[in-house]
Amino acid sequence: MSDYTFNMGPLRSAIHIQLHTHNATRLWTGRRATENGPAPIIGMPRFIEILNQMRIAAEHNDPYADLWMLRMEEKLAQSRKMMQVMLDQAKAMFSELPEGIDIENCFNVQPARFPLFINAPLAYQGVYLLTDFDQLTRQLLLASHIAVISRREMHNRLNNGATVIRSTFGLAQKYHGSGLTRQDFIDDTPQARAAIER
């Protein structure tokens, strides 16, 4: 039996997301509110922040946070399935090319890179959803460029993909923690009753 002790530090890694298209980059950054302008749209950093808040609240036994974590898990799974269907449809379009034409996937020679600081594993599903959309966008831009689809169809399909992401962000944006625990609801505290009425 050894009596060695080790003073080891925590594990660290640097994680970045790389996006090749303006469409995906705009979804990453979101849209700020402007006076008399369109409504703001949250981006990926705010989405990650909200999911981190949910995780912390759930760890502190907030039943509403648990409920919201389940909602987000279901929404992200549904959104990723929808995006995968769109991606499969886009890839299938290239099977219509004449024999002898070989096209490689397109990529940006200077992609945008963003660091990821995520404490909620579920938030990574949102990141994966965005990278799926980035891949879809590249496929559709290429398909339009080589006349496999029209520009109108490309824009329609891009809008459909972006809508999937915005609806996922929009659901997360509705989350408001109760700041309470299950015991508060068991004890029927005034704060718990107020949270139920909200």
C-alpha positions as a Python dict, from the first residue, in 0.01 Angstrom:
ca = {
    (1, 'M'): (0, 0, 0),
    (2, 'S'): (140, 335, -100),
    (3, 'D'): (107, 650, 105),
    (4, 'Y'): (191, 889, -179),
    (5, 'T'): (-33, 1190, -218),
    (6, 'F'): (-70, 1381, -539),
    (7, 'N'): (-139, 1751, -562),
    (8, 'M'): (-285, 1766, -907),
    (9, 'G'): (-468, 2059, -1055),
    (10, 'P'): (-798, 2047, -1243),
    (11, 'L'): (-821, 1932, -1602),
    (12, 'R'): (-857, 2207, -1861),
    (13, 'S'): (-907, 2216, -2233),
    (14, 'A'): (-960, 2492, -2485),
    (15, 'I'): (-1270, 2442, -2695),
    (16, 'H'): (-1363, 2656, -2995),
    (17, 'I'): (-1641, 2649, -3250),
    (18, 'Q'): (-1552, 2721, -3611),
    (19, 'L'): (-1820, 2860, -3841),
    (20, 'H'): (-1781, 2891, -4217),
    (21, 'T'): (-2089, 3096, -4312),
    (22, 'H'): (-2228, 3440, -4239),
    (23, 'N'): (-2569, 3283, -4176),
    (24, 'A'): (-2439, 3070, -3890),
    (25, 'T'): (-2222, 3352, -3755),
    (26, 'R'): (-2525, 3583, -3737),
    (27, 'L'): (-2711, 3317, -3537),
    (28, 'W'): (-2410, 3291, -3306),
    (29, 'T'): (-2405, 3666, -3237),
    (30, 'G'): (-2781, 3729, -3237),
    (31, 'R'): (-2928, 4072, -3303),
    (32, 'R'): (-2916, 4367, -3066),
    (33, 'A'): (-3216, 4581, -2993),
    (34, 'T'): (-3225, 4912, -3178),
    (35, 'E'): (-3454, 5207, -3137),
    (36, 'N'): (-3752, 5164, -3373),
    (37, 'G'): (-3579, 4860, -3521),
    (38, 'P'): (-3664, 4493, -3526),
    (39, 'A'): (-3687, 4300, -3200),
    (40, 'P'): (-3364, 4164, -3055),
    (41, 'I'): (-3275, 3797, -3101),
    (42, 'I'): (-3050, 3620, -2854),
    (43, 'G'): (-2739, 3451, -2984),
    (44, 'M'): (-2551, 3142, -2877),
    (45, 'P'): (-2359, 3307, -2588),
    (46, 'R'): (-2686, 3412, -2421),
    (47, 'F'): (-2839, 3069, -2492),
    (48, 'I'): (-2540, 2904, -2321),
    (49, 'E'): (-2569, 3146, -2028),
    (50, 'I'): (-2938, 3061, -1981),
    (51, 'L'): (-2870, 2687, -1985),
    (52, 'N'): (-2588, 2736, -1734),
    (53, 'Q'): (-2834, 2923, -1508),
    (54, 'M'): (-3084, 2636, -1544),
    (55, 'R'): (-2821, 2381, -1450),
    (56, 'I'): (-2715, 2574, -1139),
    (57, 'A'): (-3077, 2623, -1031),
    (58, 'A'): (-3151, 2253, -1087),
    (59, 'E'): (-2849, 2163, -872),
    (60, 'H'): (-3001, 2383, -600),
    (61, 'N'): (-3319, 2174, -617),
    (62, 'D'): (-3538, 2424, -805),
    (63, 'P'): (-3820, 2211, -952),
    (64, 'Y'): (-3892, 2468, -1223),
    (65, 'A'): (-3531, 2448, -1340),
    (66, 'D'): (-3564, 2068, -1361),
    (67, 'L'): (-3880, 2107, -1568),
    (68, 'W'): (-3708, 2356, -1799),
    (69, 'M'): (-3404, 2131, -1839),
    (70, 'L'): (-3639, 1855, -1957),
    (71, 'R'): (-3816, 2094, -2195),
    (72, 'M'): (-3487, 2209, -2341),
    (73, 'E'): (-3359, 1853, -2374),
    (74, 'E'): (-3672, 1757, -2571),
    (75, 'K'): (-3658, 2074, -2782),
    (76, 'L'): (-3291, 2028, -2868),
    (77, 'A'): (-3343, 1662, -2961),
    (78, 'Q'): (-3638, 1758, -3182),
    (79, 'S'): (-3446, 2047, -3340),
    (80, 'R'): (-3140, 1833, -3414),
    (81, 'K'): (-3361, 1570, -3581),
    (82, 'M'): (-3527, 1838, -3794),
    (83, 'M'): (-3190, 1985, -3890),
    (84, 'Q'): (-3057, 1639, -3978),
    (85, 'V'): (-3354, 1580, -4211),
    (86, 'M'): (-3282, 1913, -4384),
    (87, 'L'): (-2912, 1825, -4409),
    (88, 'D'): (-2988, 1481, -4554),
    (89, 'Q'): (-3220, 1640, -4812),
    (90, 'A'): (-2951, 1891, -4908),
    (91, 'K'): (-2687, 1620, -4947),
    (92, 'A'): (-2924, 1410, -5158),
    (93, 'M'): (-2952, 1693, -5413),
    (94, 'F'): (-2594, 1629, -5522),
    (95, 'S'): (-2685, 1277, -5634),
    (96, 'E'): (-2860, 1441, -5932),
    (97, 'L'): (-2529, 1562, -6076),
    (98, 'P'): (-2418, 1407, -6404),
    (99, 'E'): (-2161, 1130, -6391),
    (100, 'G'): (-1803, 1252, -6401),
    (101, 'I'): (-1859, 1564, -6193),
    (102, 'D'): (-1696, 1544, -5852),
    (103, 'I'): (-1755, 1828, -5607),
    (104, 'E'): (-1585, 1857, -5270),
    (105, 'N'): (-1750, 2017, -4969),
    (106, 'C'): (-1699, 2391, -4957),
    (107, 'F'): (-1537, 2563, -4662),
    (108, 'N'): (-1428, 2912, -4568),
    (109, 'V'): (-1056, 2981, -4592),
    (110, 'Q'): (-1091, 3216, -4291),
    (111, 'P'): (-1371, 3074, -4076),
    (112, 'A'): (-1495, 3257, -3768),
    (113, 'R'): (-1372, 3100, -3444),
    (114, 'F'): (-1540, 3151, -3109),
    (115, 'P'): (-1423, 3014, -2773),
    (116, 'L'): (-1671, 2799, -2583),
    (117, 'F'): (-1713, 2835, -2207),
    (118, 'I'): (-1989, 2593, -2118),
    (119, 'N'): (-2078, 2450, -1777),
    (120, 'A'): (-2404, 2284, -1883),
    (121, 'P'): (-2355, 1972, -2098),
    (122, 'L'): (-2697, 2030, -2255),
    (123, 'A'): (-2571, 2359, -2402),
    (124, 'Y'): (-2332, 2161, -2622),
    (125, 'Q'): (-2638, 2023, -2802),
    (126, 'G'): (-2719, 2382, -2900),
    (127, 'V'): (-2365, 2426, -3031),
    (128, 'Y'): (-2396, 2103, -3231),
    (129, 'L'): (-2726, 2229, -3372),
    (130, 'L'): (-2554, 2547, -3492),
    (131, 'T'): (-2267, 2354, -3653),
    (132, 'D'): (-2527, 2136, -3828),
    (133, 'F'): (-2688, 2455, -3961),
    (134, 'D'): (-2349, 2585, -4075),
    (135, 'Q'): (-2300, 2261, -4268),
    (136, 'L'): (-2652, 2287, -4413),
    (137, 'T'): (-2582, 2644, -4523),
    (138, 'R'): (-2261, 2542, -4701),
    (139, 'Q'): (-2445, 2260, -4881),
    (140, 'L'): (-2727, 2490, -4992),
    (141, 'L'): (-2495, 2770, -5106),
    (142, 'L'): (-2298, 2520, -5311),
    (143, 'A'): (-2616, 2362, -5455),
    (144, 'S'): (-2738, 2705, -5563),
    (145, 'H'): (-2398, 2799, -5706),
    (146, 'I'): (-2388, 2492, -5931),
    (147, 'A'): (-2755, 2531, -6036),
    (148, 'V'): (-2888, 2225, -5854),
    (149, 'I'): (-3148, 2446, -5682),
    (150, 'S'): (-3273, 2799, -5742),
    (151, 'R'): (-3173, 3092, -5523),
    (152, 'R'): (-3532, 3117, -5402),
    (153, 'E'): (-3532, 2753, -5290),
    (154, 'M'): (-3194, 2804, -5125),
    (155, 'H'): (-3326, 3103, -4929),
    (156, 'N'): (-3642, 2915, -4829),
    (157, 'R'): (-3440, 2620, -4701),
    (158, 'L'): (-3197, 2849, -4518),
    (159, 'N'): (-3487, 3030, -4352),
    (160, 'N'): (-3636, 2697, -4244),
    (161, 'G'): (-3306, 2594, -4086),
    (162, 'A'): (-3259, 2929, -3912),
    (163, 'T'): (-3615, 2911, -3780),
    (164, 'V'): (-3535, 2581, -3607),
    (165, 'I'): (-3247, 2746, -3422),
    (166, 'R'): (-3434, 3066, -3339),
    (167, 'S'): (-3727, 2867, -3198),
    (168, 'T'): (-3483, 2674, -2977),
    (169, 'F'): (-3325, 2999, -2857),
    (170, 'G'): (-3672, 3148, -2809),
    (171, 'L'): (-3783, 2865, -2582),
    (172, 'A'): (-3472, 2905, -2365),
    (173, 'Q'): (-3537, 3279, -2344),
    (174, 'K'): (-3872, 3213, -2170),
    (175, 'Y'): (-3698, 3053, -1871),
    (176, 'H'): (-3715, 3233, -1537),
    (177, 'G'): (-3590, 3049, -1231),
    (178, 'S'): (-3812, 3046, -925),
    (179, 'G'): (-3521, 3082, -682),
    (180, 'L'): (-3698, 2825, -465),
    (181, 'T'): (-3646, 2462, -369),
    (182, 'R'): (-3877, 2163, -359),
    (183, 'Q'): (-3895, 2207, 19),
    (184, 'D'): (-4045, 2554, -31),
    (185, 'F'): (-4328, 2394, -229),
    (186, 'I'): (-4372, 2113, 24),
    (187, 'D'): (-4390, 2373, 303),
    (188, 'D'): (-4632, 2580, 89),
    (189, 'T'): (-4443, 2904, 152),
    (190, 'P'): (-4583, 3235, 25),
    (191, 'Q'): (-4300, 3250, -230),
    (192, 'A'): (-4392, 2904, -357),
    (193, 'R'): (-4758, 3005, -391),
    (194, 'A'): (-4653, 3320, -580),
    (195, 'A'): (-4435, 3111, -813),
    (196, 'I'): (-4726, 2876, -886),
    (197, 'E'): (-4953, 3171, -970),
    (198, 'R'): (-4697, 3312, -1219),
}
